[in-house]
Amino acid sequence: MEMPELSGTTRHALKEAILTPRFYTTDFDQIDRLKIDRMRDEFEWIRAEFEHDYNKKHFVRNEEFLANFDDMPEREPFIEFLERSCTAEFSGCLLYAEMVKHLKDPTLRAIFKYMSRDEGRHAGFLNKTMADLNVALDLSVLQKRKKYTHFKPKFIFYATYLSEKIGYARYITIYRHLEKSPEWIIHPIFKWFEQWCNDEYRHGEFFSMLMRSQPGLLSGLNRNWIRFFLLAVYATMYLNDARRSSFYAALGLNWRDYDQRVLRLCNDISSQVYPVTLPVNNPQFFRNLDACVEYDSQISQLGGRKDPIAMAQKARLSSAIATRLFATYRLPPMTTTEVTRWKGLEGFPNYPGPEWRTKTVTAD
């Protein structure tokens, strides 16, 4: 539907596609019935961590943002990167705000309030950067007009945990690379990524707790759902980034090497809570994803053609992608053991026990 009153960026963000960021809703009453009392003290501890607001003074723009970026390398792909990131952050902000409205448990309501604060801050920072580039993204329009996808609570937990953790892995990998090779910094926003991704990591820690407080979410047939969401998140990132290889090249990164490092890190982190993770060290794993990239590239080459031959080719290639992903799903997963389980990230405290109430815990 044509909406001439909206900016091109806002219209683009409103479009729904398999690989685009989505807005979510869920059964809030079901979440409200969750029993967390056996881990109440642990949840209170992480609530206090969020209340501390470690990055309250971090998202302050400086004079570097006032430069002229009209001739920056890969300007349009950079704007698309900002748009996708802003939409994803705003999606989290809205979902967490809805949790605050619907939940009765005071501890959970407080935690979601603080996480909504963080995601809103991230979205605002990204949106201001887009405004610097004379690009308008109307978040209020997105909130009202973008389609909301309904997920069961457990699917929200699986997907959001991975979204937060892979967000950390993506941002920290870019930040560490540019920290070593500052000549590849095409815009100052990348200098803010370290503390930014620390917010994402903390959010993931909460969802890890939430899933551990409901053991059934991590056992039985739910192990299959865990593998499904791991693969869905990993494959979406891989295909998206392959389409934007020139953007990563402008940062001095080979997109494939970057993605594989990110997925390995996220897979390691996910073992903190998931009983199984994906076999990223199996050579067939990335061979399958690379094949999906090739099929997706062939689909793109067909462009907007609607003739019968092109449509048949697109259907065949889409089927080939599905077949490869199913083959990847069927690869034997990695079983988490106490030896292989993620022990935590340096600089981030784990729950220290009831004594936390009498100690000062530092997270930065």
C-alpha positions in Angstrom: 0.0 0.0 0.0 1.4 3.4 -1.0 2.1 5.7 1.9 3.5 8.9 0.3 3.4 10.8 3.6 6.1 8.5 5.0 9.8 8.6 4.3 11.3 5.9 2.2 13.2 4.5 5.2 10.0 4.3 7.2 8.2 2.5 4.4 11.1 0.1 4.0 11.1 -0.7 7.7 7.4 -1.4 7.6 7.9 -4.1 4.9 7.6 -7.7 6.1 10.0 -10.4 4.8 11.6 -13.5 6.1 14.9 -11.9 6.9 13.7 -8.5 8.2 13.4 -7.5 11.9 9.9 -8.2 13.4 7.7 -6.8 16.2 6.4 -9.5 18.6 3.5 -10.0 21.0 2.7 -13.0 23.2 0.4 -14.5 25.8 1.2 -12.2 28.7 -1.2 -14.0 31.0 0.7 -17.2 30.5 4.0 -15.4 31.4 2.2 -13.9 34.4 1.6 -17.5 35.7 5.3 -18.4 35.7 6.6 -19.5 39.1 9.9 -17.9 39.9 10.0 -18.1 43.7 12.6 -20.8 43.8 15.0 -18.4 42.1 13.5 -15.2 43.5 16.8 -14.0 45.1 18.7 -14.5 41.8 16.1 -12.5 39.9 16.3 -9.7 42.6 20.0 -9.7 42.1 19.8 -9.1 38.4 17.0 -6.6 38.9 19.5 -4.6 41.1 22.1 -5.0 38.3 19.7 -3.4 35.8 18.7 -0.7 38.3 22.4 0.4 38.5 22.1 1.5 34.9 25.8 1.1 34.0 25.4 2.9 30.6 23.3 5.8 31.8 25.9 8.3 30.7 27.4 6.4 27.8 25.1 7.3 24.9 26.2 10.9 24.6 27.1 12.1 21.1 30.2 14.2 20.6 31.5 16.5 17.8 32.6 13.6 15.7 28.9 13.0 14.8 28.7 16.5 13.3 31.1 15.6 10.4 29.9 15.5 6.8 29.3 11.9 5.9 27.9 12.4 2.4 30.9 10.8 0.8 31.5 8.1 3.4 32.1 4.6 1.9 29.0 2.3 1.6 26.7 5.1 2.8 23.5 3.4 1.7 24.3 0.0 3.2 25.4 1.8 6.4 22.0 3.5 6.5 20.3 0.2 6.0 22.4 -1.3 8.8 21.2 1.6 11.1 17.6 1.1 10.0 17.6 -2.7 10.7 19.4 -2.2 14.0 17.0 0.6 15.1 14.0 -1.4 14.2 15.3 -4.4 16.1 16.1 -2.4 19.2 12.7 -0.6 19.1 11.0 -4.0 18.7 12.6 -5.1 22.0 11.7 -1.8 23.6 8.0 -2.2 22.8 7.9 -5.9 23.7 9.5 -5.3 27.1 7.2 -2.3 27.7 4.2 -4.5 27.1 5.5 -7.0 29.7 5.5 -4.1 32.2 1.9 -3.3 31.4 0.6 -6.9 31.7 2.7 -8.6 34.3 1.9 -8.5 38.0 5.1 -9.9 39.5 7.0 -6.8 40.8 10.4 -8.2 40.2 9.7 -9.2 36.6 8.0 -5.9 35.9 11.0 -3.9 37.2 13.4 -6.0 35.1 11.4 -5.5 31.9 11.1 -1.8 32.6 14.8 -1.4 32.8 15.4 -3.5 29.7 12.8 -1.4 27.8 14.7 1.6 28.9 18.0 0.2 27.5 16.5 -0.8 24.2 14.7 2.6 23.8 18.0 4.3 24.5 19.7 2.3 21.8 16.9 2.9 19.3 17.0 6.6 20.0 20.8 6.8 19.6 20.6 5.0 16.2 17.7 7.2 15.1 19.6 10.4 15.8 22.5 9.0 13.8 20.2 8.4 10.9 18.9 12.0 11.3 22.5 13.2 11.0 22.5 11.5 7.6 19.2 13.3 6.6 17.3 10.0 6.9 14.0 9.8 8.7 12.7 6.8 10.5 9.4 7.5 12.2 9.3 5.1 15.2 5.8 6.1 16.2 4.5 5.0 12.7 6.3 1.7 13.1 4.7 1.2 16.5 1.2 1.7 15.0 1.5 0.2 11.6 4.0 -2.6 11.6 2.6 -6.1 11.8 3.1 -7.9 15.1 4.0 -11.6 15.1 2.4 -13.6 17.9 4.8 -16.1 19.5 4.2 -18.5 22.4 6.1 -17.3 25.5 8.6 -20.1 25.3 9.4 -19.1 21.7 9.8 -15.5 22.8 12.3 -16.6 25.4 14.3 -18.8 23.0 14.3 -16.1 20.2 14.9 -13.1 22.5 17.7 -14.8 24.4 19.5 -15.5 21.1 18.8 -12.1 19.7 20.4 -10.5 22.8 23.4 -12.8 22.8 24.1 -12.7 19.1 23.7 -8.9 19.3 26.5 -8.9 21.8 28.6 -11.2 19.7 28.1 -9.1 16.5 28.8 -5.7 18.2 31.8 -6.9 20.2 33.4 -8.6 17.2 33.1 -5.4 15.2 34.4 -3.3 18.1 37.4 -5.4 18.8 38.3 -5.4 15.1 38.1 -1.6 14.8 39.9 -1.2 18.1 42.9 -2.9 16.5 42.4 -1.3 13.1 41.0 2.2 13.6 41.7 3.1 10.0 38.6 1.1 9.1 36.2 3.2 11.2 33.8 4.8 8.7 31.6 6.4 11.4 32.0 7.3 15.1 29.0 5.2 16.2 31.2 2.1 16.1 33.2 3.5 19.0 30.1 3.2 21.2 29.7 -0.5 20.6 31.5 -2.0 23.6 29.3 -0.7 26.4 26.3 -1.0 24.0 26.8 -4.7 23.5 27.3 -5.1 27.3 23.6 -4.1 27.6 22.7 -6.9 25.2 24.7 -9.4 27.2 23.0 -8.4 30.4 19.6 -8.8 28.9 20.5 -12.3 27.7 21.6 -13.1 31.2 18.0 -12.4 32.4 16.4 -14.6 29.8 18.9 -17.4 30.7 17.6 -17.1 34.3 14.0 -17.1 33.1 14.5 -20.3 31.2 16.4 -22.0 34.0 13.6 -21.1 36.4 11.3 -23.2 34.2 13.2 -26.5 33.7 10.7 -27.9 31.3 11.7 -25.3 28.7 15.1 -26.9 28.5 14.2 -30.6 28.3 12.3 -33.2 26.3 10.9 -32.1 22.9 11.8 -28.5 23.7 15.4 -29.4 22.9 14.2 -29.7 19.3 12.7 -26.2 19.4 16.0 -24.9 20.8 17.9 -26.3 17.9 15.3 -24.8 15.5 15.7 -21.3 16.9 19.5 -21.6 17.0 19.5 -22.5 13.3 16.8 -19.9 12.4 18.8 -17.1 14.0 22.2 -18.3 12.6 20.9 -18.8 9.1 19.1 -15.4 9.0 22.3 -13.6 10.0 24.4 -15.5 7.5 22.1 -14.8 4.6 21.6 -11.2 5.5 25.3 -10.5 5.9 26.2 -12.3 2.6 23.8 -9.9 0.9 25.7 -7.0 2.4 29.3 -8.1 1.9 30.4 -4.7 0.6 29.4 -3.1 3.9 31.6 -5.4 5.9 34.4 -5.0 3.4 34.2 -1.2 4.0 34.9 -2.0 7.7 37.9 -4.1 6.7 36.0 -7.4 7.4 35.4 -10.4 5.3 31.7 -11.1 5.9 32.1 -14.9 6.0 35.0 -14.9 8.4 33.1 -12.3 10.5 29.9 -14.3 10.6 31.6 -17.6 11.4 33.4 -16.0 14.3 30.2 -14.4 15.6 28.3 -17.7 15.3 31.0 -19.7 17.1 31.0 -17.1 19.9 27.2 -17.1 20.2 27.1 -20.9 20.1 29.6 -21.0 23.0 27.7 -18.5 25.0 24.4 -20.3 24.4 25.8 -23.4 26.2 25.4 -21.5 29.5 21.7 -22.4 29.4 20.9 -24.6 26.4 21.4 -28.4 26.8 22.3 -28.6 23.1 23.9 -26.3 20.6 24.6 -26.5 17.0 27.6 -28.4 15.5 29.4 -25.3 14.2 32.7 -27.3 14.2 31.3 -29.9 11.8 32.6 -28.9 8.3 29.2 -29.7 6.8 27.6 -27.0 8.9 29.1 -24.0 7.1 29.2 -25.9 3.8 25.4 -26.0 4.0 25.1 -22.4 4.9 27.4 -21.4 2.1 25.3 -23.4 -0.3 22.2 -21.4 0.9 24.1 -18.2 0.2 24.8 -19.3 -3.3 21.1 -20.3 -3.9 20.0 -16.9 -2.4 22.4 -15.1 -4.7 20.9 -16.9 -7.7 17.4 -15.9 -6.6 18.6 -12.2 -6.3 20.0 -12.4 -9.9 16.5 -13.2 -11.1 15.4 -9.9 -9.7 11.7 -9.0 -10.0 11.0 -11.3 -12.9 7.5 -12.8 -12.8 7.6 -14.9 -16.0 6.9 -18.7 -15.5 10.5 -19.7 -16.1 11.9 -17.3 -13.5 9.2 -18.2 -11.0 9.9 -21.9 -11.4 13.6 -21.2 -10.9 13.0 -19.2 -7.8 10.8 -22.0 -6.4 13.5 -24.6 -7.1 16.2 -22.5 -5.5 14.0 -21.7 -2.4 13.3 -25.4 -2.1 17.1 -26.1 -2.3 17.7 -23.6 0.6 15.0 -25.3 2.7 16.6 -28.7 1.9 20.0 -27.5 3.0 18.7 -26.0 6.2 16.8 -29.2 7.0 20.0 -31.1 6.5 21.8 -28.7 8.8 19.1 -29.2 11.4 19.6 -33.0 11.2 23.3 -32.8 11.9 24.0 -34.3 15.4 24.0 -31.4 17.9 26.6 -30.7 20.5 25.5 -31.8 24.0 26.4 -29.3 26.7 28.5 -30.8 29.6 29.9 -29.2 32.7 33.2 -29.0 30.9 31.9 -27.3 27.8 29.3 -25.1 29.5 29.9 -21.3 29.1 31.2 -20.1 32.5 30.5 -16.4 32.0 32.1 -13.3 30.6 35.0 -11.5 32.2 33.8 -8.3 33.8 30.3 -9.5 34.3 29.4 -11.0 37.7 27.5 -14.3 38.1 25.0 -14.5 40.8 27.1 -14.7 44.0 24.5 -16.1 46.3 22.4 -14.4 49.0 25.5 -12.5 50.2 25.1 -10.1 47.2 22.8 -8.0 49.3 25.7 -7.1 51.7 28.4 -6.6 49.0 29.1 -4.1 46.3 29.1 -6.0 43.0 30.9 -4.4 40.0 29.9 -5.3 36.5 32.1 -3.0 34.5 
